[in-house]
Structure formats: C-alpha cells, structure tokens
C-alpha cells in the first residue's frame, strides 16, 4: 500500500464518536491538504501560508485583551495592523503605543518576527512541520525562495534564517537595553523597548512602542546607529548572510548574487544620503536649522530607512516635493532578495541596468564579473518591475478616488505600502475602511508578489516542440 493510500484509508476509517482519533484524522487531512498545494504550486503554498498567518494575527488583535481599553478592535484596524506586522511594513491606522495593550504589542512583535522569515521560507517550514521532513518538493520551494545553489544547501540555509535572526536581534537588544536604562526607564521597560526595537529594526518593520516614535532620540547615536545597522543587515538577505558566513570578506569567493546585492546596496545608500541631504539641507521644517553633524546623521538615517526600514526622524509631510520623489524611488528599489526588506529588490535593478548597458554597447550577452546573466533572468526582472509599477498605479488611482488627497501624499503612501517600508504622510490613519483594505491588500501583494512571481516563472518553464519564425518589431 502506498503512503497516499494509507492516509486515505486512515481518514476513511474515522467515524464520529471516536475522540481518540480526532487529532490523527485532522492532522492527516491537514497534511494531505498542504502536500496537495505544494505539489500543484509552491507559489500557491506560500500565498496560503502567509494569508493564514495574517488571519490568525488579525483574530488575536481583534480580542478585547489586545487593546488598551479592553474593547474589541474593529476588523479593518485589526486586519491592517496584522498585515502591516506580518508583511514587516510598519504603517499604522492606530497608535501602537496608545491603542494596543502589552498583549497586543506582543502579538505585533511576534507577527514581525514570523513575517520577517519570508513567504516561501514560511511555506517550507510549514511543510517541514507537517510532514516532519523537507522532501525534494519542499527543498525546491526553499531553493527558489532563497537562491540556494544546491539542494543540499537548503536545510543549512533554513537553519541560518532562524539562527541569524535570533542572534542579530539579541545582539541589537543587548546594545539598546543599557541605553534605555541610562535614559531613566525601569529595567522591565528597558528590556521590552530594547527587544522591540531590535526585532523591528532587523526585520525592517518600523514599528515603535513609543507614542512619539524615535523622534526624541534624533541626536542619540547610541540608539540610531544600532537601528541603522539592524535595518541594513536585514535588507541584505539571508542568502548573502550565508555566503558571508562561509567565505567572510573574500570577494573572489562570493557568488554573483552576493556581489550585486552588496555593491548596489552601498551605491544606493551613499547616493541616497548625498541626495536627501542636498535636497533638505536648507529646509527649516526638517534639518535646515541643525548643525553639520546632525544634518549628516539625519541624511544617513533617512537613506537607510527609505530602503525599507520605516523609522523616521522628520515629518514626511514637511519634506520638499523633490525629496518626496527621491523617497518614492528609493522605497520602490527596496533591499536584497530573500531579505526582510521590500521593493523590487536591488538585484532586479542591477540586472536591468546591466541589460541597458549591454544594449547600448551592442553586446550580445549581459556580462558582469566573468559571468553571463541568462535571458530568463532578465525576463523575470522586467516582469517584477512591470508588476510592481502596475500594482502601485492601480492602488494609487483607487486611493485618489477614495481619499481625495493630493497625488504626492497618495503616491508616497502607496509605494511605502507596496515596498513594505512603513514611512507615512499620515494618510493611512485618515482613510475610511475601504482605503484601509486597499493598503492592506497592497502590503500583502508587495511582500509576496515579486518573490512569488519570480519563483512562479522559474518553475513554470516547459520544453517546446516547435519554434515560430522570429520577427522583430520596432522598439523605441
């Protein structure tokens, strides 16, 4: 008898009134359901896993015990907060410090940690927990999600995802806790704030347990530097962390993904710092009245956070229009693949830039660091960019009609939601429930969409028995 036949027999033999077999029957049905989804579509398994997680946290946040007043939270507010936490975004419609009780804040924090693991990572872990082992199908899912070179690396990478998250977050917390103690907080409060900020920063979430955020610490490097470091490390991605652990700083031993991710990340970091500082240098509503050191700190902090961090030191509504446009571009770019950051990812930008450069030079191949980038990778990059731009455009159009707000505020909020950044012009809190649902759906799509699209395209390749004659239309 095959394994599937055995499962069917077990389920068929179950009869009502057999409580000792209830658990086994439910587990068998759940295992068969997950196996069926995984075998039909790994991307569908990832979407299902993430949607279920968001619904679970929505239910928890809807409980009276989750709010500071002891009253149930309306569905649209609970769903939006759960989606923002699990999608590691940071947008809020209610104050995290004021509206939620300690239990509610703890639920949000757990949601951030779980969501930071990533969609297909969660799907792989779900398959592993239910089936007790990660078979070939599960390893293929994880391999596509995390860019593992060989199937044998998948189990190692899954362990690295968990261990790395815990170790880095613990280290950040150990640095932050003493500072909160020095600032006069009680030990339990300092521990809570240190742990909260460490998890929120590494997972690029941007949630804060203080009602006024981190603005009171705008000149405190003891707090700002760990936050920036946590956000930047989280934005690199777990595959990059694995390569760095295995090969250290030996550039020649890094794979192409690691080289492109780190190089483009630093380019965007430096360019964002210089441009943001230049555009806001004389703006008295933000950093115009500060001394040189504080201006540089604010510029660097803004550049790091615009890549998906979500913490802010200045009011986004007070920035120059040109700065908001720069912010839109940096948010849309995002961080590294299989990371806690959002956006279209830096490797997507790198591939498209290399393709444009190769076309301008008349090269037949797209080459970098002694490697040729396959045409299939470029098609995926184009698909990711177009899909992201389409999602942002459609959502912005809907929000313009729903809110009646100005285009710059709507576009900023929309890109922030799609790229899971969390920076806000306070539009989220002003929207009616219909607008809240639009942003919640956009956060979900932004967190799972581009990665799932890339994985889906890679897994749907099929051999062709014939090839049509080629004909090139006029381009440009």
C-alpha positions as CSV (number, residue, x, y, z in Angstrom):
1,X,0.0,0.0,0.0
2,X,1.3,3.4,-0.9
3,X,1.7,6.3,1.5
4,X,-1.2,8.3,0.0
5,X,-3.4,5.1,0.1
6,X,-2.6,4.7,3.7
7,X,-3.5,8.2,4.5
8,X,-6.8,7.9,2.6
9,X,-7.6,4.6,4.5
10,X,-6.9,6.3,7.8
11,X,-9.2,9.2,7.0
12,X,-11.9,6.8,5.6
13,X,-11.9,4.6,8.8
14,X,-12.6,7.5,11.0
15,X,-16.2,7.6,12.4
16,X,-17.9,10.2,14.6
17,X,-17.7,9.4,18.3
18,X,-14.1,8.3,18.1
19,X,-12.4,11.2,20.0
20,X,-9.1,9.4,20.4
21,X,-8.7,9.5,16.6
22,X,-9.9,13.1,16.1
23,X,-6.4,14.6,16.3
24,X,-5.0,12.0,13.9
25,X,-7.7,12.5,11.4
26,X,-7.4,16.3,11.5
27,X,-3.6,16.0,11.2
28,X,-3.9,13.6,8.2
29,X,-6.3,15.9,6.4
30,X,-4.1,18.9,7.0
31,X,-1.0,17.1,5.8
32,X,-2.8,15.9,2.6
33,X,-4.1,19.5,2.0
34,X,-0.6,21.0,2.4
35,X,1.0,18.3,0.3
36,X,-1.6,18.9,-2.4
37,X,-0.9,22.6,-2.6
38,X,2.8,22.1,-2.5
39,X,2.7,19.6,-5.4
40,X,0.4,21.7,-7.5
41,X,2.1,25.1,-6.9
42,X,4.8,26.1,-4.5
43,X,3.8,29.8,-5.0
44,X,0.3,29.0,-4.0
45,X,1.5,27.3,-0.8
46,X,3.5,30.5,0.0
47,X,0.4,32.7,-0.5
48,X,-1.7,30.3,1.5
49,X,0.8,30.2,4.4
50,X,1.1,34.0,4.6
51,X,-2.6,34.6,4.3
52,X,-3.3,32.1,7.1
53,X,-0.7,33.8,9.3
54,X,-2.2,37.2,8.7
55,X,-5.7,35.9,9.5
56,X,-4.5,34.3,12.8
57,X,-2.9,37.5,13.9
58,X,-6.0,39.5,12.9
59,X,-8.1,37.3,15.1
60,X,-5.7,37.8,18.0
61,X,-5.6,41.6,17.6
62,X,-9.4,41.6,17.5
63,X,-9.6,40.3,21.0
64,X,-10.6,42.7,23.8
65,X,-7.4,41.9,25.7
66,X,-5.3,43.2,22.8
67,X,-6.5,46.8,23.2
68,X,-5.6,49.1,26.0
69,X,-9.3,50.0,26.6
70,X,-10.4,46.3,26.8
71,X,-12.7,46.8,23.8
72,X,-12.6,44.7,20.6
73,X,-10.7,46.4,17.8
74,X,-12.7,46.9,14.6
75,X,-11.9,44.4,11.9
76,X,-10.4,46.8,9.4
77,X,-8.0,48.2,12.0
78,X,-7.0,44.7,13.3
79,X,-6.5,43.3,9.8
80,X,-4.5,46.3,8.7
81,X,-2.2,46.1,11.8
82,X,-1.8,42.3,11.4
83,X,-1.0,42.7,7.7
84,X,1.5,45.5,8.4
85,X,3.2,43.5,11.1
86,X,3.4,40.2,9.2
87,X,4.4,42.0,6.0
88,X,7.0,43.9,8.1
89,X,5.8,47.2,6.8
90,X,5.1,49.5,9.8
91,X,2.2,51.5,8.5
92,X,-0.5,52.0,11.2
93,X,-4.0,53.3,11.5
94,X,-3.9,53.5,15.3
95,X,-1.0,54.3,17.6
96,X,1.0,51.2,18.5
97,X,1.9,52.6,22.0
98,X,-1.6,54.0,22.8
99,X,-4.2,51.7,21.3
100,X,-2.7,48.3,22.0
101,X,-2.1,46.7,25.4
102,X,1.0,44.8,26.2
103,X,-0.6,41.7,24.9
104,X,-1.5,43.5,21.6
105,X,2.1,44.8,21.3
106,X,3.5,41.3,21.9
107,X,1.3,39.9,19.2
108,X,2.5,42.6,16.8
109,X,6.1,41.8,17.7
110,X,5.7,38.1,17.1
111,X,4.0,38.8,13.8
112,X,7.0,40.9,12.8
113,X,9.4,38.1,13.6
114,X,7.3,35.5,11.8
115,X,6.7,37.7,8.8
116,X,10.4,38.6,8.6
117,X,11.3,35.0,7.8
118,X,9.7,35.4,4.3
119,X,6.9,33.9,2.4
120,X,8.5,30.8,0.8
121,X,10.6,30.3,4.0
122,X,7.4,30.1,5.9
123,X,5.9,27.7,3.4
124,X,8.9,25.5,3.6
125,X,8.8,25.5,7.4
126,X,5.1,24.7,7.3
127,X,5.7,21.7,5.0
128,X,8.6,20.6,7.3
129,X,6.4,20.9,10.5
130,X,3.5,19.0,9.0
131,X,5.4,16.3,7.0
132,X,8.2,16.0,9.6
133,X,10.8,16.2,6.8
134,X,11.7,18.5,3.9
135,X,11.4,16.4,0.8
136,X,12.6,17.2,-2.7
137,X,9.5,19.3,-3.4
138,X,10.0,21.3,-0.2
139,X,13.6,21.8,-1.0
140,X,12.8,23.0,-4.4
141,X,10.4,25.6,-2.9
142,X,13.1,26.8,-0.5
143,X,15.8,26.7,-3.2
144,X,13.8,29.1,-5.4
145,X,12.9,31.3,-2.4
146,X,16.4,31.7,-1.1
147,X,18.7,31.3,-4.1
148,X,20.4,28.2,-2.7
149,X,22.9,26.9,-5.2
150,X,22.3,23.2,-4.4
151,X,19.5,21.3,-2.8
152,X,21.9,20.2,-0.1
153,X,22.3,23.8,1.0
154,X,18.6,24.3,1.6
155,X,18.5,22.7,5.1
156,X,21.5,24.7,6.1
157,X,20.0,27.9,4.8
158,X,16.7,27.4,6.7
159,X,18.7,27.0,9.9
160,X,20.7,30.1,9.1
161,X,17.5,32.1,8.6
162,X,16.3,31.3,12.1
163,X,19.7,31.4,13.9
164,X,20.8,34.6,12.2
165,X,17.5,36.4,13.0
166,X,17.7,35.4,16.7
167,X,21.5,36.1,17.1
168,X,21.4,39.6,15.4
169,X,18.2,40.6,17.2
170,X,19.7,39.5,20.5
171,X,22.9,41.4,19.9
172,X,21.0,44.6,19.0
173,X,18.8,44.2,22.1
174,X,21.9,43.9,24.3
175,X,23.2,47.2,22.9
176,X,19.9,49.1,23.2
177,X,18.8,47.9,26.7
178,X,21.6,49.7,28.6
179,X,20.8,52.9,26.8
180,X,17.2,52.9,27.8
181,X,18.3,52.2,31.4
182,X,20.6,55.2,31.3
183,X,17.7,57.3,30.0
184,X,15.7,56.5,33.2
185,X,13.5,53.7,32.2
186,X,12.8,50.8,34.6
187,X,14.5,47.5,33.9
188,X,11.4,45.7,32.5
189,X,10.5,48.7,30.4
190,X,14.1,49.0,29.1
191,X,14.2,45.3,28.2
192,X,10.9,45.4,26.4
193,X,11.9,48.5,24.4
194,X,15.3,47.1,23.6
195,X,13.8,43.8,22.3
196,X,11.0,45.5,20.5
197,X,13.3,47.9,18.6
198,X,15.8,45.1,17.8
199,X,13.2,42.9,16.2
200,X,11.5,45.8,14.5
201,X,14.8,47.1,13.0
202,X,16.3,43.8,11.8
203,X,13.0,42.8,10.2
204,X,12.7,46.3,8.6
205,X,9.3,46.8,10.2
206,X,9.5,50.3,11.6
207,X,7.0,49.7,14.4
208,X,7.8,51.7,17.6
209,X,6.5,51.2,21.2
210,X,6.7,54.9,21.9
211,X,3.8,57.2,21.1
212,X,6.2,59.8,19.5
213,X,8.4,57.2,17.8
214,X,12.1,57.7,17.9
215,X,12.0,61.5,17.3
216,X,13.1,62.2,20.9
217,X,16.3,60.3,20.1
218,X,17.1,62.1,16.9
219,X,20.6,63.0,18.2
220,X,21.2,59.9,20.2
221,X,23.7,57.8,18.2
222,X,23.6,55.0,20.8
223,X,20.1,54.3,19.6
224,X,20.2,55.5,16.0
225,X,23.4,53.5,15.0
226,X,22.0,50.1,16.1
227,X,18.7,50.8,14.4
228,X,20.5,51.7,11.1
229,X,22.8,48.6,11.4
230,X,19.9,46.3,12.1
231,X,17.9,47.6,9.1
232,X,20.9,47.4,6.8
233,X,21.8,43.9,7.8
234,X,18.2,42.8,7.4
235,X,18.0,44.3,4.0
236,X,20.9,42.3,2.6
237,X,19.0,39.0,2.7
238,X,19.7,35.6,4.2
239,X,21.4,34.1,1.1
240,X,24.0,36.9,1.4
241,X,24.4,36.2,5.1
242,X,25.1,32.6,4.3
243,X,27.8,33.4,1.8
244,X,29.4,35.9,4.2
245,X,29.4,33.3,7.0
246,X,31.0,30.7,4.7
247,X,33.5,32.9,2.9
248,X,34.0,36.0,5.0
249,X,35.1,39.1,3.1
250,X,36.9,37.2,0.4
251,X,35.3,38.9,-2.7
252,X,36.5,36.3,-5.2
253,X,34.6,33.5,-3.4
254,X,31.3,35.4,-3.3
255,X,28.7,34.3,-5.8
256,X,27.2,36.8,-8.3
257,X,24.1,37.4,-6.2
258,X,26.1,38.4,-3.1
259,X,28.4,40.7,-5.2
260,X,25.5,42.5,-6.9
261,X,23.4,42.8,-3.7
262,X,26.2,44.3,-1.6
263,X,27.5,46.6,-4.3
264,X,24.2,48.1,-5.3
265,X,23.1,48.4,-1.7
266,X,26.1,50.5,-0.9
267,X,25.6,52.6,-4.0
268,X,22.0,53.3,-3.1
269,X,23.0,54.0,0.5
270,X,25.6,56.6,-0.5
271,X,23.6,58.2,-3.3
272,X,20.5,58.4,-1.1
273,X,22.5,60.0,1.8
274,X,24.0,62.7,-0.5
275,X,20.8,63.4,-2.5
276,X,18.5,63.5,0.6
277,X,20.9,65.8,2.5
278,X,21.3,68.1,-0.5
279,X,17.6,68.4,-1.1
280,X,16.7,69.0,2.5
281,X,19.9,71.0,3.6
282,X,18.1,74.4,3.8
283,X,14.6,73.2,4.6
284,X,13.9,74.7,8.1
285,X,10.9,72.4,8.5
286,X,13.2,69.3,8.6
287,X,17.0,69.7,9.0
288,X,17.7,73.3,7.9
289,X,18.3,74.6,11.4
290,X,20.6,71.8,12.6
291,X,24.4,71.8,12.8
292,X,26.6,69.9,10.3
293,X,26.8,66.7,12.3
294,X,23.1,66.4,12.9
295,X,22.4,67.1,9.2
296,X,24.7,64.2,8.2
297,X,23.2,61.9,10.7
298,X,19.7,62.7,9.5
299,X,20.7,62.2,5.9
300,X,22.3,58.9,6.5
301,X,19.4,57.7,8.7
302,X,16.8,58.7,6.1
303,X,18.8,56.9,3.3
304,X,18.9,53.7,5.3
305,X,15.2,53.8,6.4
306,X,13.9,54.6,2.9
307,X,15.2,51.3,1.7
308,X,12.5,49.6,3.8
309,X,13.3,50.4,7.4
310,X,10.4,52.7,8.1
311,X,11.7,54.7,11.2
312,X,11.6,58.4,10.7
313,X,13.1,61.5,12.4
314,X,11.3,64.1,10.4
315,X,7.7,64.7,9.4
316,X,7.3,63.3,5.9
317,X,4.7,66.0,5.0
318,X,7.3,68.7,5.7
319,X,9.8,67.5,3.1
320,X,10.4,69.2,-0.2
321,X,8.4,67.8,-3.2
322,X,11.7,66.8,-4.8
323,X,12.7,64.9,-1.6
324,X,9.4,63.0,-1.7
325,X,10.1,62.0,-5.3
326,X,13.5,60.8,-4.3
327,X,12.0,58.9,-1.4
328,X,9.5,57.2,-3.8
329,X,12.3,56.0,-6.0
330,X,14.4,54.6,-3.1
331,X,11.4,52.9,-1.5
332,X,10.4,51.3,-4.8
333,X,14.0,50.0,-5.2
334,X,14.0,48.3,-1.8
335,X,16.6,45.8,-0.5
336,X,18.0,42.4,-1.2
337,X,16.1,39.3,-2.4
338,X,15.0,36.8,0.3
339,X,15.5,39.6,2.9
340,X,13.3,41.4,5.4
341,X,13.2,44.4,3.0
342,X,10.6,45.0,0.3
343,X,10.6,46.8,-3.0
344,X,11.5,45.3,-6.4
345,X,14.9,44.4,-5.0
346,X,18.4,45.7,-5.8
347,X,19.4,42.7,-7.9
348,X,16.4,43.5,-10.2
349,X,17.8,47.0,-10.6
350,X,21.3,45.7,-11.3
351,X,20.1,43.2,-13.9
352,X,18.1,45.9,-15.8
353,X,21.0,48.4,-15.6
354,X,23.4,45.8,-17.0
355,X,21.0,44.9,-19.8
356,X,20.6,48.5,-20.8
357,X,24.4,49.0,-20.7
358,X,24.9,45.8,-22.8
359,X,22.3,47.0,-25.4
360,X,23.9,50.5,-25.6
361,X,27.3,48.9,-26.2
362,X,25.9,46.4,-28.8
363,X,26.9,43.4,-26.7
364,X,25.1,40.2,-27.4
365,X,25.4,39.0,-23.8
366,X,24.8,40.7,-20.5
367,X,28.0,40.1,-18.6
368,X,29.4,41.0,-15.2
369,X,32.3,39.7,-13.1
370,X,33.1,37.0,-15.5
371,X,29.5,35.7,-15.7
372,X,26.7,35.9,-18.3
373,X,23.2,36.6,-17.0
374,X,20.6,34.3,-18.6
375,X,17.9,35.8,-20.7
376,X,15.3,34.2,-18.5
377,X,16.6,36.2,-15.5
378,X,16.1,39.4,-17.5
379,X,12.6,38.5,-18.4
380,X,11.8,37.9,-14.7
381,X,13.4,41.2,-13.8
382,X,11.2,43.0,-16.4
383,X,8.1,41.2,-15.1
384,X,8.9,42.2,-11.5
385,X,9.3,45.8,-12.4
386,X,6.2,46.0,-14.5
387,X,4.1,44.1,-11.9
388,X,5.3,46.4,-9.2
389,X,4.6,49.6,-11.2
390,X,1.1,48.3,-12.1
391,X,0.2,47.5,-8.5
392,X,1.3,50.9,-7.4
393,X,-0.5,52.7,-10.2
394,X,-3.8,50.9,-9.7
395,X,-3.7,51.3,-5.9
396,X,-2.8,55.0,-6.2
397,X,-5.7,55.5,-8.6
398,X,-8.1,53.8,-6.1
399,X,-6.8,55.8,-3.1
400,X,-7.0,59.1,-5.0
401,X,-10.7,58.5,-5.6
402,X,-11.3,57.2,-2.0
403,X,-9.4,59.8,-0.1
404,X,-9.3,62.9,-2.3
405,X,-5.8,63.6,-1.0
406,X,-3.0,65.1,-3.1
407,X,-1.1,62.9,-5.6
408,X,2.2,63.3,-3.8
409,X,0.8,62.0,-0.5
410,X,-1.1,59.2,-2.1
411,X,1.8,58.0,-4.2
412,X,4.2,58.2,-1.2
413,X,1.8,56.1,1.0
414,X,1.1,53.6,-1.9
415,X,4.8,53.0,-2.6
416,X,5.5,52.7,1.1
417,X,2.9,50.0,1.4
418,X,3.9,48.1,-1.7
419,X,7.6,48.3,-0.7
420,X,6.8,47.4,2.9
421,X,8.7,50.5,4.1
422,X,6.3,52.0,6.6
423,X,7.1,55.6,6.3
424,X,3.9,57.6,6.2
425,X,2.4,61.0,5.4
426,X,-0.3,60.0,8.0
427,X,-2.7,59.2,5.2
428,X,-3.3,55.7,6.4
429,X,-4.9,56.9,9.6
430,X,-7.2,59.3,7.7
431,X,-8.6,56.7,5.3
432,X,-12.0,55.1,5.5
433,X,-12.2,51.3,5.9
434,X,-12.3,50.8,2.1
435,X,-9.0,52.6,1.7
436,X,-7.5,50.7,4.6
437,X,-8.4,47.4,2.9
438,X,-6.7,48.7,-0.3
439,X,-3.5,49.4,1.5
440,X,-3.6,46.1,3.4
441,X,-4.0,44.2,0.1
442,X,-1.1,46.2,-1.4
443,X,1.1,45.3,1.6
444,X,0.3,41.6,1.1
445,X,1.0,41.8,-2.6
446,X,4.2,43.8,-2.1
447,X,5.6,41.3,0.4
448,X,4.7,38.1,-1.5
449,X,4.1,39.4,-5.1
450,X,7.5,39.9,-6.6
451,X,9.2,36.9,-5.0
452,X,6.3,34.6,-5.8
453,X,6.2,35.9,-9.3
454,X,9.9,35.2,-9.9
455,X,9.6,31.8,-8.3
456,X,6.4,31.0,-10.3
457,X,8.1,32.0,-13.6
458,X,11.1,29.9,-12.9
459,X,9.0,26.8,-12.0
460,X,6.7,27.1,-15.0
461,X,9.4,26.6,-17.6
462,X,8.5,23.8,-20.1
463,X,10.1,22.4,-23.2
464,X,8.8,23.5,-26.6
465,X,8.3,21.1,-29.5
466,X,8.4,23.8,-32.1
467,X,9.7,27.4,-32.6
468,X,7.9,30.1,-34.6
469,X,9.9,32.2,-37.1
470,X,11.4,35.3,-35.5
471,X,10.3,38.8,-36.4
472,X,11.5,41.9,-34.5
473,X,9.1,44.8,-34.0
474,X,10.4,48.4,-33.9
475,X,11.4,49.2,-30.3
476,X,12.0,52.8,-29.1
